[in-house]
Amino acid sequence: MGSLINFRDIGGLPVTDGRVMKTGIVYRSNEPHKLSLKDLDKFNGLNLKLICDLRTPNERKSRLPRFVESGKTMTVNVPFYQNDEDFTRFQIYRQIMSNIRTVDFYQIMKDFYRKVLFESTDQIRNVLTLLAEQEAAPTLIHCASGKDRTGMIVAIVQLIAGVPRKEVVSDYLLSNPLNKSETERAIRLLRLLSGFRISRERLLPLLEVRSEYLEEVLDELLAQYGSIEGYLIQACGVDEQTILVLREKFI
């Protein structure tokens, strides 16, 4: 779907018992306000029952989808916050510019991944509970760029289904080529706003996904809880029946 550059089906991947994760059940994308009129019919043709929006309230302001949702589509906002406050994009840019000489985007992103998986457990439980509902498919999960928050939720879903970790990470990394044009645009804008005091290389960790972002939190998750199921039950409060329903739904 051309105007949603990071749109894709999360299924079609092999699972450990030789079966395949179902397609047409869960999709992922960047924010749908970028949906063009040209792609509108194709998007509506998905017959979505649930849109799960992971953006914060300030991110959503004036960036709501251009399409008019039908009565058959439910949109639920489950915000994942990067900071204690819900900053606007302007406030984020201003914060970057004020710390331009010392800001470490690589560390910021690694900290954010830890915050999502280990501090945003209520949100993870809420998303998975929504996905397990009988009338929730097909579902679209999205955030702003569709790469980090969405990437982590999708990785959890794929791991629940039994997709091998190597395949999960490879699928996660597809956001880089798909987002390439948007990444380059953001680099030009941020460099311009900084008076060209910040290099492209320093910005890339903020705007790309990196395998180590996901791999390191998965390693920590497995060290603490032993399995994805143990993490979901103990850390997120997801009940075993929900996990079984999801696995049945996705495979």
Buried (B, 14 or more C-beta within 10 A) or exposed (E): BEBBBBBBBBBEBEBEEEEEBBEEBBBBBBBBBBBEEEBBEBBBEBEBBBBBBBBBEBBBEEBEBEBEEEEEBBBBEBBBBBEEEBBBEEEBBEEBBEEBEEBEBBEEBBEBBBBBBBEBBEBBBBBBBBBBBEEBBBBBBBBBBBBBBBBBBBBBBBBBBBBBBEBBBEBBBBBBEBBEEBBEEBBEEBBEBBEEEBEEEBBBBBBBBBEBBBBBBBEBBBEEBEEBBEBBBEBBEBEEEBBEBBBEBBB
